[in-house]
Amino acid sequence: MSKLYFRHGAMNSGKSTALLQAAHNYEERDQHVLLAKPAIDIKGEKAITSRLGVDREVDFLITPELDLRAEFASRVAAFKKETGKGIACLLIDEAQFLTRDQVDQALEIAVLDNIPVLAYGIRTDFLTNGFPGSLRLLEIAHSLEELKTICRCGRKAMFNARKMDNQFVFDGEQVAIDGVNVTYESLCPSCYLSERGSL
């Protein structure tokens, strides 16, 4: 039986880079993979982009209403018809934006279809509240792996603090994609609470 993996970490912990490396490792051994990400992640448009400057176009975007298992099965069948080969793994970036149902479908791909699913994402938003996709992954993934990064003070960063116009903000919508007006800084709990004014 294959497994559902959730590899999580604060922003700048190298999740997208690790995903692209995993895809490379499979393909270097002549194993074929499919890459996907939620359509809500408009950064990079249809590509997974690493802060190291590496990027790669995804095979499909995941909209909120998409049946992930059905879409994956359709892509596998099309690839097999075209090449005569199978798919060895599904890799999903920004998995926090999946719906709970889509995470359940990812588990079905791993268990019922016997194809590993590697999901990469953050656990919590800028207010330290869990994303629905991440919470479900934490509940049902076979394997949880934390990818670590450091805070500006040198301690382990756990939280993703939102900045607008270079100022920390602690209210707003759960989703605001990193870009021109919004950026994020990974902070340890102490620095996060200090910026929030709790210390």
N, C-alpha and C positions, 0 to 999 in steps of 0.2 A: 504494500500500500504506500502510495506517495503521501506527502505531507503538505500542509499549509503553513508557511513560515511568515512571521511578522518581524521585520527588522526595522526598529524604530529608533529615533533619536531627535534631539533638538535640531533646529535649523543649523546648517553649516557643519553637520556631523558626517557628511560624505555619503548620504543615502543614495542620491542619484548616481554618484560616481561608483558606488559599490554595485548598484544594479547594472550599470553599463559594463562593469568588469565581469559580473556574473554572466551576462549575455555573451561577452567575448570568450569567457572560459568554455561555455557550452559549444560555441561555434568553432572554436579552435580544435575541438574534438569531433567536428562534423555532426554536431547535434543542433537541431534547429529550434529556435525559440520564437515566441510571440511577445511583443512588448505592447503595453497598454497604459493609459492614464486617464483619469476623469477629465471630461471636457471642460469642467469649471476652471481647471488650471490653465489659464490662457498664457501664462509665461512660457515662451518657447513655441507657442501655437501648437503644432502637431508633433513637437519634438520633446524628448527628455533632455534637459540641459543641466550640465554639471557646472558648478562654480569654477571648476578647473579649466573650463573652456571646451570640454568634450560634449558633443550632443549627437542625438540619433533620433530619427523620426520613428514614431510609434506605428504599430500595425493597425491599431484602432483606438478611437476615443470612447470612453464610457460615459454615456449620458445617464441622468438619474433614473430614467425609466427602462434602461437597457437590461435585458435578461443576460447576465454575464455568461452563464453556462451555455445558453443557446447560441450566443454570438461566437463564443470560443469554439464550440462544436462546428459551426458553419465555417469558420476560418481554418480549422484543422482539416475538414473535408475538402475544402477548396485547395489547400496546399498539397494534400495527398493526391488529389486528382491531377494537379499540375506537375508535381515532381515525383510522385510515387513514394514519398517519404513522410514520416510522422513528425509531430511536434514533441520536443522533449521537456519543455517547461514554459509556463506563463509567468512573466515578470510584470508587476504592476507598480508604477510610481505614484506618489501622492495618494496612497491608499486611505488616508484619513477621510477623503472625500467620497469614498464608496458609501452606498446605503447599507444598512444592516442586512437586507435581503441579498445584496450583491456579495457581501462577505460570506453569507451562507452558501451562495452559489459557487464561490471560490473553493470553499471546503468540499463541495460536491465534485468539483473538477479534480481535486486532489484525491479524494477517497473513492468516488464511484468511477471516475474516468482514468484514475491512476497516473495523473500527470502532476508533478510538483508545481505549486504556486508560491512564488516569492513576492510578498507584498512589502513595500517600503513606504514609510510615512512617519508623521509626527503623532504623538499621543494627544497633546492638548493644544488649545488655542492660546491667544495672548492673555486671556484671563484665567488660564490654567484649567479650563473646562474641557472635558474629553470630547473629541469629535465622534459622531455616531459610528463611522467606519472603524476607527481605532478602538473604540470601546468593544465593539463586537469581535474584532481581531484578538484583543486581549482575552476575551472570554473563550474563544474556540480554536485559536491557532494551535497547532501541534508544537510549534517551536517559537519562542520569543527571544530575540537577540537585540540588545541595546548597542547602538553605535554611538560612541561618545565624542564630545567636543568640549572645549574649555571656555569658561567665562573670561571676561576681560581681567578679572582678578586672579586668574590662574586655577580656580576651582572648577569642578565638573559643572557644566551648564546643563540645566534641566528644563528651563522655561524659555518661551519665545516671546519676547517683549516687542510690542508694536510701536513704531515711531512714525509720526507724520510731521513733515517739515523739520526733521531731526529732533523732535520732542517726543518723549514717551507719552502714550495715551492709554487709558484704561477703561474706555467705553467705546461702543460701536458694534457693528455686525460681527458675527463670528468669522466670516470669511472676507478677507481683503487680500488679494493676491499681491505678493511682493512686486514692486514696480517703481514707477516714477514718483508717485506721491506717498506711497506706503513702503516702509522697509521694516526689517525685523533684526533684533539683536538677541543672540542666545545668552542667557544669564543664569548664574547659580541662584538658588533660592534666596540667599542673603542679599545679593545685588538687586534681584527682582523686587523683593519686599522693600528695600531701601528706595528704589525708584518709585514704587507705588506709594511711598510715604508711611509705611507701616512700622518703620524702625526709627 
